[in-house]
């Protein structure tokens, strides 16, 4: 019997090696890997889009939470992240994916740690739910508070996680009242 006789050829799609590696890295949350790409969009103060091998990847900066766009300082937070990263090469230290299929990463843009810089500038909180207790972000946040930088100019800033929760509760109570 000749070699290959009786065997069927599989028609598998061709993928570039870099696309395959990127897919594997993004699918493995326990793996930390550095990936480089160009920042093509900044959604808000803690989310951006990076072009990697002709593929747009939505990235959520880990361990920080920035004001929502409709929240006080939300637009300024977005502008701050944009000045740090937009149009620049970003290095992603990938940590996994969130429930919205965004890549979770520490992001360095043109040599600056964007996660830490957003907190230092006062345009993001350290996300206490996810940051390690010994994270240096807590010290940067305290420094920004004491210096009244960014959102800390407000006498009573509302953390984004509280703002989102209160917004959902308000929406529920409004719909309940509307249905009465």
C-alpha positions, 0 to 999 in steps of 0.5 A, spaced: 500 500 500 503 506 497 504 511 503 498 516 504 493 511 501 486 510 504 488 517 508 484 523 506 487 530 506 484 535 511 482 542 509 484 546 515 484 554 514 491 557 514 493 561 520 499 566 521 504 563 526 503 570 530 495 570 530 495 563 532 500 565 538 496 571 540 490 567 540 493 562 545 496 567 549 489 571 550 485 564 551 490 562 557 489 567 563 494 564 567 499 566 562 503 572 562 506 574 556 508 581 553 505 583 546 506 589 542 501 593 538 499 600 536 494 603 540 488 605 535 483 607 540 481 609 547 474 608 549 475 611 556 480 612 562 481 604 563 480 601 556 483 602 549 484 598 543 490 595 540 492 593 533 496 587 533 498 583 527 492 587 523 487 585 528 484 590 533 484 587 540 480 591 546 484 591 552 482 593 559 487 596 564 488 591 570 488 593 577 485 600 576 478 603 575 477 609 571 470 614 572 465 612 567 464 617 561 458 620 563 461 620 570 465 627 573 472 626 570 470 621 565 472 625 559 478 627 562 480 620 564 479 618 557 483 624 555 489 622 560 489 615 557 489 618 550 495 623 551 499 617 554 497 611 549 493 614 543 497 612 536 503 609 540 506 602 541 503 599 547 506 593 550 501 588 553 503 584 559 497 580 558 493 577 565 487 574 562 480 576 559 474 579 562 467 577 562 466 582 556 472 578 552 476 584 553 484 582 554 486 584 561 493 587 561 498 592 564 499 596 559 506 600 557 506 606 552 512 609 550 515 607 556 510 609 561 506 604 565 499 607 563 495 603 569 500 606 574 500 613 571 492 614 570 492 613 578 498 617 579 495 623 575 488 622 579 484 619 573 483 612 576 482 609 582 486 602 584 481 597 583 480 594 590 476 588 588 482 586 584 489 589 585 493 585 590 493 588 597 501 590 596 500 593 590 504 600 589 498 603 586 495 604 593 501 609 594 500 612 588 492 613 589 494 616 596 499 621 593 494 623 588 489 624 593 493 628 598 495 633 592 488 633 589 490 631 582 485 629 577 478 627 580 481 628 587 479 635 586 472 633 587 470 634 595 466 627 595 468 623 588 464 617 587 468 610 585 466 608 578 464 601 582 459 605 586 457 609 581 455 603 576 451 600 582 447 606 584 446 607 576 443 600 576 439 601 582 436 607 580 434 604 573 431 599 577 427 603 581 425 608 576 422 602 572 419 599 578 415 606 579 414 607 572 410 600 572 406 602 578 
